[in-house]
Amino acid sequence: MLPITCMEIDGICSTPIEGGTFEEWYVNYVRHLQEASLIYPDHQKVLDDRSFMSDNEKERQKAKFKKKWEAANGIN
């Protein structure tokens, strides 16, 4: 599966995020945010914003990310 950069998701950095499935990719994406937040304040802002989202908002965001992941990997 093709990686999607953090830039393509949140517009922050060019780190490629990989995953054989969407769920694996999503876990790697969140891990990337957590690790990068120690160095880059923009990543911490995304984590902070996520902490204030309702479960419904998080699911809508995840569905949006899944569409991007599927498009990048040629899945319809």
PyMOL Python script that loads the backbone (N, CA, C, O; Angstrom):
from pymol import cmd

cmd.read_pdbstr("""\
ATOM      1  N   MET A   1       0.833  -1.183   0.000  1.00  0.00           N
ATOM      2  CA  MET A   1       0.000   0.000   0.000  1.00  0.00           C
ATOM      3  C   MET A   1       0.874   1.241   0.000  1.00  0.00           C
ATOM      4  O   MET A   1       1.959   1.260   0.582  1.00  0.00           O
ATOM      5  N   LEU A   2       0.392   2.252  -0.648  1.00  0.00           N
ATOM      6  CA  LEU A   2       1.143   3.483  -0.770  1.00  0.00           C
ATOM      7  C   LEU A   2       1.040   4.326   0.503  1.00  0.00           C
ATOM      8  O   LEU A   2      -0.022   4.394   1.122  1.00  0.00           O
ATOM      9  N   PRO A   3       2.139   4.962   0.889  1.00  0.00           N
ATOM     10  CA  PRO A   3       2.074   5.846   2.059  1.00  0.00           C
ATOM     11  C   PRO A   3       1.357   7.150   1.710  1.00  0.00           C
ATOM     12  O   PRO A   3       1.315   7.561   0.550  1.00  0.00           O
ATOM     13  N   ILE A   4       0.814   7.772   2.704  1.00  0.00           N
ATOM     14  CA  ILE A   4       0.217   9.104   2.571  1.00  0.00           C
ATOM     15  C   ILE A   4       1.003   9.989   3.528  1.00  0.00           C
ATOM     16  O   ILE A   4       1.213   9.621   4.684  1.00  0.00           O
ATOM     17  N   THR A   5       1.432  11.136   3.062  1.00  0.00           N
ATOM     18  CA  THR A   5       2.213  12.004   3.929  1.00  0.00           C
ATOM     19  C   THR A   5       1.315  12.739   4.916  1.00  0.00           C
ATOM     20  O   THR A   5       0.120  12.925   4.687  1.00  0.00           O
ATOM     21  N   CYS A   6       1.910  13.137   5.985  1.00  0.00           N
ATOM     22  CA  CYS A   6       1.216  13.953   6.977  1.00  0.00           C
ATOM     23  C   CYS A   6       0.679  15.227   6.304  1.00  0.00           C
ATOM     24  O   CYS A   6      -0.408  15.703   6.632  1.00  0.00           O
ATOM     25  N   MET A   7       1.454  15.765   5.365  1.00  0.00           N
ATOM     26  CA  MET A   7       1.054  16.972   4.627  1.00  0.00           C
ATOM     27  C   MET A   7      -0.271  16.761   3.905  1.00  0.00           C
ATOM     28  O   MET A   7      -1.106  17.664   3.863  1.00  0.00           O
ATOM     29  N   GLU A   8      -0.468  15.572   3.337  1.00  0.00           N
ATOM     30  CA  GLU A   8      -1.695  15.281   2.601  1.00  0.00           C
ATOM     31  C   GLU A   8      -2.913  15.177   3.521  1.00  0.00           C
ATOM     32  O   GLU A   8      -4.049  15.342   3.075  1.00  0.00           O
ATOM     33  N   ILE A   9      -2.675  14.908   4.782  1.00  0.00           N
ATOM     34  CA  ILE A   9      -3.774  14.778   5.740  1.00  0.00           C
ATOM     35  C   ILE A   9      -4.008  16.078   6.502  1.00  0.00           C
ATOM     36  O   ILE A   9      -5.118  16.611   6.510  1.00  0.00           O
ATOM     37  N   ASP A  10      -2.957  16.583   7.140  1.00  0.00           N
ATOM     38  CA  ASP A  10      -3.093  17.756   8.000  1.00  0.00           C
ATOM     39  C   ASP A  10      -2.303  18.968   7.537  1.00  0.00           C
ATOM     40  O   ASP A  10      -2.366  20.024   8.166  1.00  0.00           O
ATOM     41  N   GLY A  11      -1.560  18.833   6.448  1.00  0.00           N
ATOM     42  CA  GLY A  11      -0.787  19.962   5.946  1.00  0.00           C
ATOM     43  C   GLY A  11       0.361  20.367   6.829  1.00  0.00           C
ATOM     44  O   GLY A  11       0.709  21.546   6.884  1.00  0.00           O
ATOM     45  N   ILE A  12       0.969  19.403   7.534  1.00  0.00           N
ATOM     46  CA  ILE A  12       1.993  19.772   8.505  1.00  0.00           C
ATOM     47  C   ILE A  12       3.404  19.437   8.044  1.00  0.00           C
ATOM     48  O   ILE A  12       4.253  20.325   7.969  1.00  0.00           O
ATOM     49  N   CYS A  13       3.671  18.163   7.732  1.00  0.00           N
ATOM     50  CA  CYS A  13       5.035  17.769   7.383  1.00  0.00           C
ATOM     51  C   CYS A  13       5.024  16.731   6.266  1.00  0.00           C
ATOM     52  O   CYS A  13       3.967  16.240   5.869  1.00  0.00           O
ATOM     53  N   SER A  14       6.187  16.412   5.778  1.00  0.00           N
ATOM     54  CA  SER A  14       6.277  15.496   4.637  1.00  0.00           C
ATOM     55  C   SER A  14       6.585  14.056   5.049  1.00  0.00           C
ATOM     56  O   SER A  14       6.989  13.254   4.207  1.00  0.00           O
ATOM     57  N   THR A  15       6.406  13.719   6.301  1.00  0.00           N
ATOM     58  CA  THR A  15       6.651  12.359   6.761  1.00  0.00           C
ATOM     59  C   THR A  15       5.635  11.410   6.134  1.00  0.00           C
ATOM     60  O   THR A  15       4.429  11.625   6.255  1.00  0.00           O
ATOM     61  N   PRO A  16       6.115  10.359   5.464  1.00  0.00           N
ATOM     62  CA  PRO A  16       5.170   9.375   4.909  1.00  0.00           C
ATOM     63  C   PRO A  16       4.638   8.472   6.017  1.00  0.00           C
ATOM     64  O   PRO A  16       5.379   8.038   6.899  1.00  0.00           O
ATOM     65  N   ILE A  17       3.354   8.204   5.951  1.00  0.00           N
ATOM     66  CA  ILE A  17       2.714   7.330   6.928  1.00  0.00           C
ATOM     67  C   ILE A  17       2.186   6.125   6.157  1.00  0.00           C
ATOM     68  O   ILE A  17       1.433   6.268   5.194  1.00  0.00           O
ATOM     69  N   GLU A  18       2.593   4.936   6.596  1.00  0.00           N
ATOM     70  CA  GLU A  18       2.257   3.719   5.877  1.00  0.00           C
ATOM     71  C   GLU A  18       1.314   2.841   6.681  1.00  0.00           C
ATOM     72  O   GLU A  18       1.172   2.996   7.894  1.00  0.00           O
ATOM     73  N   GLY A  19       0.675   1.917   5.978  1.00  0.00           N
ATOM     74  CA  GLY A  19      -0.179   0.932   6.618  1.00  0.00           C
ATOM     75  C   GLY A  19      -0.772   0.019   5.571  1.00  0.00           C
ATOM     76  O   GLY A  19      -1.238   0.486   4.531  1.00  0.00           O
ATOM     77  N   GLY A  20      -0.763  -1.272   5.830  1.00  0.00           N
ATOM     78  CA  GLY A  20      -1.299  -2.252   4.889  1.00  0.00           C
ATOM     79  C   GLY A  20      -2.815  -2.213   4.798  1.00  0.00           C
ATOM     80  O   GLY A  20      -3.396  -2.588   3.780  1.00  0.00           O
ATOM     81  N   THR A  21      -3.449  -1.758   5.869  1.00  0.00           N
ATOM     82  CA  THR A  21      -4.901  -1.553   5.891  1.00  0.00           C
ATOM     83  C   THR A  21      -5.146  -0.139   6.384  1.00  0.00           C
ATOM     84  O   THR A  21      -4.240   0.510   6.909  1.00  0.00           O
ATOM     85  N   PHE A  22      -6.361   0.334   6.217  1.00  0.00           N
ATOM     86  CA  PHE A  22      -6.660   1.672   6.714  1.00  0.00           C
ATOM     87  C   PHE A  22      -6.472   1.736   8.220  1.00  0.00           C
ATOM     88  O   PHE A  22      -5.893   2.693   8.734  1.00  0.00           O
ATOM     89  N   GLU A  23      -6.959   0.718   8.934  1.00  0.00           N
ATOM     90  CA  GLU A  23      -6.844   0.729  10.399  1.00  0.00           C
ATOM     91  C   GLU A  23      -5.381   0.790  10.834  1.00  0.00           C
ATOM     92  O   GLU A  23      -5.037   1.529  11.756  1.00  0.00           O
ATOM     93  N   GLU A  24      -4.529   0.021  10.179  1.00  0.00           N
ATOM     94  CA  GLU A  24      -3.101   0.050  10.486  1.00  0.00           C
ATOM     95  C   GLU A  24      -2.524   1.429  10.184  1.00  0.00           C
ATOM     96  O   GLU A  24      -1.741   1.971  10.964  1.00  0.00           O
ATOM     97  N   TRP A  25      -2.920   1.986   9.047  1.00  0.00           N
ATOM     98  CA  TRP A  25      -2.453   3.318   8.671  1.00  0.00           C
ATOM     99  C   TRP A  25      -2.897   4.343   9.722  1.00  0.00           C
ATOM    100  O   TRP A  25      -2.109   5.198  10.128  1.00  0.00           O
ATOM    101  N   TYR A  26      -4.150   4.255  10.159  1.00  0.00           N
ATOM    102  CA  TYR A  26      -4.693   5.228  11.103  1.00  0.00           C
ATOM    103  C   TYR A  26      -3.940   5.176  12.435  1.00  0.00           C
ATOM    104  O   TYR A  26      -3.643   6.216  13.023  1.00  0.00           O
ATOM    105  N   VAL A  27      -3.636   3.978  12.903  1.00  0.00           N
ATOM    106  CA  VAL A  27      -2.857   3.826  14.137  1.00  0.00           C
ATOM    107  C   VAL A  27      -1.482   4.469  13.955  1.00  0.00           C
ATOM    108  O   VAL A  27      -0.995   5.157  14.852  1.00  0.00           O
ATOM    109  N   ASN A  28      -0.858   4.246  12.798  1.00  0.00           N
ATOM    110  CA  ASN A  28       0.453   4.839  12.517  1.00  0.00           C
ATOM    111  C   ASN A  28       0.370   6.360  12.423  1.00  0.00           C
ATOM    112  O   ASN A  28       1.294   7.060  12.839  1.00  0.00           O
ATOM    113  N   TYR A  29      -0.726   6.868  11.883  1.00  0.00           N
ATOM    114  CA  TYR A  29      -0.937   8.315  11.787  1.00  0.00           C
ATOM    115  C   TYR A  29      -1.002   8.932  13.184  1.00  0.00           C
ATOM    116  O   TYR A  29      -0.337   9.933  13.451  1.00  0.00           O
ATOM    117  N   VAL A  30      -1.795   8.346  14.067  1.00  0.00           N
ATOM    118  CA  VAL A  30      -1.926   8.876  15.430  1.00  0.00           C
ATOM    119  C   VAL A  30      -0.585   8.766  16.160  1.00  0.00           C
ATOM    120  O   VAL A  30      -0.198   9.682  16.885  1.00  0.00           O
ATOM    121  N   ARG A  31       0.121   7.653  15.971  1.00  0.00           N
ATOM    122  CA  ARG A  31       1.437   7.485  16.587  1.00  0.00           C
ATOM    123  C   ARG A  31       2.395   8.568  16.081  1.00  0.00           C
ATOM    124  O   ARG A  31       3.163   9.136  16.858  1.00  0.00           O
ATOM    125  N   HIS A  32       2.345   8.848  14.782  1.00  0.00           N
ATOM    126  CA  HIS A  32       3.189   9.900  14.213  1.00  0.00           C
ATOM    127  C   HIS A  32       2.890  11.238  14.875  1.00  0.00           C
ATOM    128  O   HIS A  32       3.814  11.965  15.240  1.00  0.00           O
ATOM    129  N   LEU A  33       1.611  11.574  15.035  1.00  0.00           N
ATOM    130  CA  LEU A  33       1.257  12.838  15.687  1.00  0.00           C
ATOM    131  C   LEU A  33       1.828  12.907  17.093  1.00  0.00           C
ATOM    132  O   LEU A  33       2.372  13.934  17.501  1.00  0.00           O
ATOM    133  N   GLN A  34       1.704  11.820  17.828  1.00  0.00           N
ATOM    134  CA  GLN A  34       2.184  11.796  19.206  1.00  0.00           C
ATOM    135  C   GLN A  34       3.706  11.952  19.268  1.00  0.00           C
ATOM    136  O   GLN A  34       4.224  12.716  20.082  1.00  0.00           O
ATOM    137  N   GLU A  35       4.406  11.235  18.416  1.00  0.00           N
ATOM    138  CA  GLU A  35       5.870  11.312  18.430  1.00  0.00           C
ATOM    139  C   GLU A  35       6.356  12.675  17.939  1.00  0.00           C
ATOM    140  O   GLU A  35       7.265  13.260  18.528  1.00  0.00           O
ATOM    141  N   ALA A  36       5.755  13.178  16.867  1.00  0.00           N
ATOM    142  CA  ALA A  36       6.201  14.444  16.297  1.00  0.00           C
ATOM    143  C   ALA A  36       5.815  15.635  17.169  1.00  0.00           C
ATOM    144  O   ALA A  36       6.445  16.689  17.089  1.00  0.00           O
ATOM    145  N   SER A  37       4.791  15.479  17.997  1.00  0.00           N
ATOM    146  CA  SER A  37       4.358  16.595  18.846  1.00  0.00           C
ATOM    147  C   SER A  37       5.427  16.989  19.852  1.00  0.00           C
ATOM    148  O   SER A  37       5.410  18.103  20.376  1.00  0.00           O
ATOM    149  N   LEU A  38       6.352  16.086  20.121  1.00  0.00           N
ATOM    150  CA  LEU A  38       7.439  16.406  21.044  1.00  0.00           C
ATOM    151  C   LEU A  38       8.409  17.415  20.438  1.00  0.00           C
ATOM    152  O   LEU A  38       9.145  18.090  21.159  1.00  0.00           O
ATOM    153  N   ILE A  39       8.405  17.512  19.119  1.00  0.00           N
ATOM    154  CA  ILE A  39       9.342  18.387  18.410  1.00  0.00           C
ATOM    155  C   ILE A  39       8.628  19.546  17.719  1.00  0.00           C
ATOM    156  O   ILE A  39       9.111  20.678  17.732  1.00  0.00           O
ATOM    157  N   TYR A  40       7.474  19.257  17.115  1.00  0.00           N
ATOM    158  CA  TYR A  40       6.782  20.245  16.287  1.00  0.00           C
ATOM    159  C   TYR A  40       5.458  20.672  16.922  1.00  0.00           C
ATOM    160  O   TYR A  40       4.566  19.840  17.089  1.00  0.00           O
ATOM    161  N   PRO A  41       5.311  21.938  17.275  1.00  0.00           N
ATOM    162  CA  PRO A  41       4.077  22.416  17.908  1.00  0.00           C
ATOM    163  C   PRO A  41       2.823  22.225  17.052  1.00  0.00           C
ATOM    164  O   PRO A  41       1.731  22.058  17.597  1.00  0.00           O
ATOM    165  N   ASP A  42       2.957  22.247  15.726  1.00  0.00           N
ATOM    166  CA  ASP A  42       1.776  22.069  14.871  1.00  0.00           C
ATOM    167  C   ASP A  42       1.139  20.693  15.077  1.00  0.00           C
ATOM    168  O   ASP A  42      -0.083  20.557  15.016  1.00  0.00           O
ATOM    169  N   HIS A  43       1.954  19.694  15.316  1.00  0.00           N
ATOM    170  CA  HIS A  43       1.429  18.356  15.571  1.00  0.00           C
ATOM    171  C   HIS A  43       0.700  18.318  16.912  1.00  0.00           C
ATOM    172  O   HIS A  43      -0.334  17.663  17.038  1.00  0.00           O
ATOM    173  N   GLN A  44       1.227  19.009  17.899  1.00  0.00           N
ATOM    174  CA  GLN A  44       0.567  19.064  19.201  1.00  0.00           C
ATOM    175  C   GLN A  44      -0.780  19.750  19.080  1.00  0.00           C
ATOM    176  O   GLN A  44      -1.737  19.349  19.743  1.00  0.00           O
ATOM    177  N   LYS A  45      -0.873  20.777  18.246  1.00  0.00           N
ATOM    178  CA  LYS A  45      -2.151  21.467  18.041  1.00  0.00           C
ATOM    179  C   LYS A  45      -3.200  20.507  17.484  1.00  0.00           C
ATOM    180  O   LYS A  45      -4.352  20.532  17.916  1.00  0.00           O
ATOM    181  N   VAL A  46      -2.810  19.659  16.525  1.00  0.00           N
ATOM    182  CA  VAL A  46      -3.749  18.679  15.965  1.00  0.00           C
ATOM    183  C   VAL A  46      -4.213  17.725  17.068  1.00  0.00           C
ATOM    184  O   VAL A  46      -5.402  17.418  17.161  1.00  0.00           O
ATOM    185  N   LEU A  47      -3.291  17.261  17.895  1.00  0.00           N
ATOM    186  CA  LEU A  47      -3.675  16.385  19.008  1.00  0.00           C
ATOM    187  C   LEU A  47      -4.601  17.099  19.984  1.00  0.00           C
ATOM    188  O   LEU A  47      -5.584  16.524  20.449  1.00  0.00           O
ATOM    189  N   ASP A  48      -4.285  18.353  20.292  1.00  0.00           N
ATOM    190  CA  ASP A  48      -5.137  19.132  21.196  1.00  0.00           C
ATOM    191  C   ASP A  48      -6.539  19.302  20.613  1.00  0.00           C
ATOM    192  O   ASP A  48      -7.536  19.137  21.317  1.00  0.00           O
ATOM    193  N   ASP A  49      -6.607  19.631  19.325  1.00  0.00           N
ATOM    194  CA  ASP A  49      -7.909  19.799  18.667  1.00  0.00           C
ATOM    195  C   ASP A  49      -8.708  18.495  18.720  1.00  0.00           C
ATOM    196  O   ASP A  49      -9.916  18.512  18.957  1.00  0.00           O
ATOM    197  N   ARG A  50      -8.030  17.365  18.497  1.00  0.00           N
ATOM    198  CA  ARG A  50      -8.694  16.057  18.538  1.00  0.00           C
ATOM    199  C   ARG A  50      -9.246  15.767  19.935  1.00  0.00           C
ATOM    200  O   ARG A  50     -10.291  15.130  20.068  1.00  0.00           O
ATOM    201  N   SER A  51      -8.558  16.224  20.959  1.00  0.00           N
ATOM    202  CA  SER A  51      -9.008  15.928  22.322  1.00  0.00           C
ATOM    203  C   SER A  51     -10.336  16.619  22.651  1.00  0.00           C
ATOM    204  O   SER A  51     -11.046  16.199  23.565  1.00  0.00           O
ATOM    205  N   PHE A  52     -10.668  17.667  21.913  1.00  0.00           N
ATOM    206  CA  PHE A  52     -11.923  18.386  22.141  1.00  0.00           C
ATOM    207  C   PHE A  52     -13.038  17.944  21.204  1.00  0.00           C
ATOM    208  O   PHE A  52     -14.160  18.441  21.299  1.00  0.00           O
ATOM    209  N   MET A  53     -12.742  17.014  20.300  1.00  0.00           N
ATOM    210  CA  MET A  53     -13.760  16.520  19.371  1.00  0.00           C
ATOM    211  C   MET A  53     -14.675  15.514  20.078  1.00  0.00           C
ATOM    212  O   MET A  53     -14.246  14.751  20.943  1.00  0.00           O
ATOM    213  N   SER A  54     -15.939  15.541  19.681  1.00  0.00           N
ATOM    214  CA  SER A  54     -16.860  14.513  20.160  1.00  0.00           C
ATOM    215  C   SER A  54     -16.534  13.206  19.428  1.00  0.00           C
ATOM    216  O   SER A  54     -15.812  13.210  18.432  1.00  0.00           O
ATOM    217  N   ASP A  55     -17.061  12.117  19.920  1.00  0.00           N
ATOM    218  CA  ASP A  55     -16.849  10.831  19.250  1.00  0.00           C
ATOM    219  C   ASP A  55     -17.395  10.878  17.822  1.00  0.00           C
ATOM    220  O   ASP A  55     -16.804  10.309  16.905  1.00  0.00           O
ATOM    221  N   ASN A  56     -18.522  11.557  17.646  1.00  0.00           N
ATOM    222  CA  ASN A  56     -19.129  11.685  16.324  1.00  0.00           C
ATOM    223  C   ASN A  56     -18.207  12.465  15.371  1.00  0.00           C
ATOM    224  O   ASN A  56     -18.044  12.082  14.213  1.00  0.00           O
ATOM    225  N   GLU A  57     -17.614  13.544  15.855  1.00  0.00           N
ATOM    226  CA  GLU A  57     -16.687  14.327  15.033  1.00  0.00           C
ATOM    227  C   GLU A  57     -15.449  13.508  14.675  1.00  0.00           C
ATOM    228  O   GLU A  57     -14.952  13.590  13.551  1.00  0.00           O
ATOM    229  N   LYS A  58     -14.953  12.723  15.621  1.00  0.00           N
ATOM    230  CA  LYS A  58     -13.792  11.872  15.354  1.00  0.00           C
ATOM    231  C   LYS A  58     -14.114  10.832  14.286  1.00  0.00           C
ATOM    232  O   LYS A  58     -13.282  10.551  13.423  1.00  0.00           O
ATOM    233  N   GLU A  59     -15.306  10.263  14.336  1.00  0.00           N
ATOM    234  CA  GLU A  59     -15.707   9.273  13.333  1.00  0.00           C
ATOM    235  C   GLU A  59     -15.839   9.915  11.952  1.00  0.00           C
ATOM    236  O   GLU A  59     -15.451   9.313  10.951  1.00  0.00           O
ATOM    237  N   ARG A  60     -16.384  11.131  11.890  1.00  0.00           N
ATOM    238  CA  ARG A  60     -16.484  11.838  10.596  1.00  0.00           C
ATOM    239  C   ARG A  60     -15.099  12.133  10.037  1.00  0.00           C
ATOM    240  O   ARG A  60     -14.866  11.984   8.838  1.00  0.00           O
ATOM    241  N   GLN A  61     -14.179  12.551  10.902  1.00  0.00           N
ATOM    242  CA  GLN A  61     -12.814  12.830  10.456  1.00  0.00           C
ATOM    243  C   GLN A  61     -12.147  11.543   9.969  1.00  0.00           C
ATOM    244  O   GLN A  61     -11.472  11.537   8.939  1.00  0.00           O
ATOM    245  N   LYS A  62     -12.338  10.467  10.707  1.00  0.00           N
ATOM    246  CA  LYS A  62     -11.746   9.186  10.334  1.00  0.00           C
ATOM    247  C   LYS A  62     -12.293   8.723   8.986  1.00  0.00           C
ATOM    248  O   LYS A  62     -11.542   8.192   8.168  1.00  0.00           O
ATOM    249  N   ALA A  63     -13.577   8.914   8.745  1.00  0.00           N
ATOM    250  CA  ALA A  63     -14.186   8.543   7.457  1.00  0.00           C
ATOM    251  C   ALA A  63     -13.585   9.374   6.319  1.00  0.00           C
ATOM    252  O   ALA A  63     -13.359   8.862   5.222  1.00  0.00           O
ATOM    253  N   LYS A  64     -13.333  10.642   6.584  1.00  0.00           N
ATOM    254  CA  LYS A  64     -12.703  11.517   5.580  1.00  0.00           C
ATOM    255  C   LYS A  64     -11.290  11.033   5.276  1.00  0.00           C
ATOM    256  O   LYS A  64     -10.886  10.986   4.114  1.00  0.00           O
ATOM    257  N   PHE A  65     -10.544  10.677   6.306  1.00  0.00           N
ATOM    258  CA  PHE A  65      -9.187  10.169   6.122  1.00  0.00           C
ATOM    259  C   PHE A  65      -9.208   8.843   5.366  1.00  0.00           C
ATOM    260  O   PHE A  65      -8.333   8.576   4.542  1.00  0.00           O
ATOM    261  N   LYS A  66     -10.218   8.011   5.654  1.00  0.00           N
ATOM    262  CA  LYS A  66     -10.310   6.715   4.967  1.00  0.00           C
ATOM    263  C   LYS A  66     -10.513   6.919   3.475  1.00  0.00           C
ATOM    264  O   LYS A  66      -9.944   6.183   2.670  1.00  0.00           O
ATOM    265  N   LYS A  67     -11.309   7.901   3.094  1.00  0.00           N
ATOM    266  CA  LYS A  67     -11.513   8.197   1.670  1.00  0.00           C
ATOM    267  C   LYS A  67     -10.205   8.609   1.027  1.00  0.00           C
ATOM    268  O   LYS A  67      -9.913   8.193  -0.095  1.00  0.00           O
ATOM    269  N   LYS A  68      -9.409   9.418   1.714  1.00  0.00           N
ATOM    270  CA  LYS A  68      -8.106   9.832   1.176  1.00  0.00           C
ATOM    271  C   LYS A  68      -7.187   8.624   1.039  1.00  0.00           C
ATOM    272  O   LYS A  68      -6.487   8.487   0.036  1.00  0.00           O
ATOM    273  N   TRP A  69      -7.185   7.752   2.038  1.00  0.00           N
ATOM    274  CA  TRP A  69      -6.341   6.556   2.015  1.00  0.00           C
ATOM    275  C   TRP A  69      -6.754   5.652   0.852  1.00  0.00           C
ATOM    276  O   TRP A  69      -5.906   5.145   0.117  1.00  0.00           O
ATOM    277  N   GLU A  70      -8.063   5.456   0.694  1.00  0.00           N
ATOM    278  CA  GLU A  70      -8.560   4.610  -0.386  1.00  0.00           C
ATOM    279  C   GLU A  70      -8.217   5.191  -1.753  1.00  0.00           C
ATOM    280  O   GLU A  70      -7.825   4.459  -2.662  1.00  0.00           O
ATOM    281  N   ALA A  71      -8.362   6.497  -1.898  1.00  0.00           N
ATOM    282  CA  ALA A  71      -8.032   7.147  -3.181  1.00  0.00           C
ATOM    283  C   ALA A  71      -6.550   7.001  -3.500  1.00  0.00           C
ATOM    284  O   ALA A  71      -6.183   6.738  -4.646  1.00  0.00           O
ATOM    285  N   ALA A  72      -5.705   7.168  -2.498  1.00  0.00           N
ATOM    286  CA  ALA A  72      -4.250   7.054  -2.708  1.00  0.00           C
ATOM    287  C   ALA A  72      -3.846   5.638  -3.078  1.00  0.00           C
ATOM    288  O   ALA A  72      -2.833   5.426  -3.744  1.00  0.00           O
ATOM    289  N   ASN A  73      -4.646   4.665  -2.641  1.00  0.00           N
ATOM    290  CA  ASN A  73      -4.327   3.266  -2.882  1.00  0.00           C
ATOM    291  C   ASN A  73      -5.180   2.630  -3.963  1.00  0.00           C
ATOM    292  O   ASN A  73      -5.159   1.411  -4.136  1.00  0.00           O
ATOM    293  N   GLY A  74      -5.935   3.447  -4.695  1.00  0.00           N
ATOM    294  CA  GLY A  74      -6.731   2.941  -5.810  1.00  0.00           C
ATOM    295  C   GLY A  74      -7.878   2.041  -5.394  1.00  0.00           C
ATOM    296  O   GLY A  74      -8.271   1.142  -6.137  1.00  0.00           O
ATOM    297  N   ILE A  75      -8.417   2.284  -4.201  1.00  0.00           N
ATOM    298  CA  ILE A  75      -9.546   1.511  -3.701  1.00  0.00           C
ATOM    299  C   ILE A  75     -10.795   2.365  -3.799  1.00  0.00           C
ATOM    300  O   ILE A  75     -10.801   3.523  -3.383  1.00  0.00           O
ATOM    301  N   ASN A  76     -11.842   1.793  -4.347  1.00  0.00           N
ATOM    302  CA  ASN A  76     -13.092   2.571  -4.473  1.00  0.00           C
ATOM    303  C   ASN A  76     -14.100   2.122  -3.467  1.00  0.00           C
ATOM    304  O   ASN A  76     -15.207   2.659  -3.422  1.00  0.00           O
TER     305      ASN A  76
END
""", "prot")
cmd.dss("prot")
cmd.show_as("cartoon", "prot")
cmd.util.cbc("prot")
cmd.orient("prot")
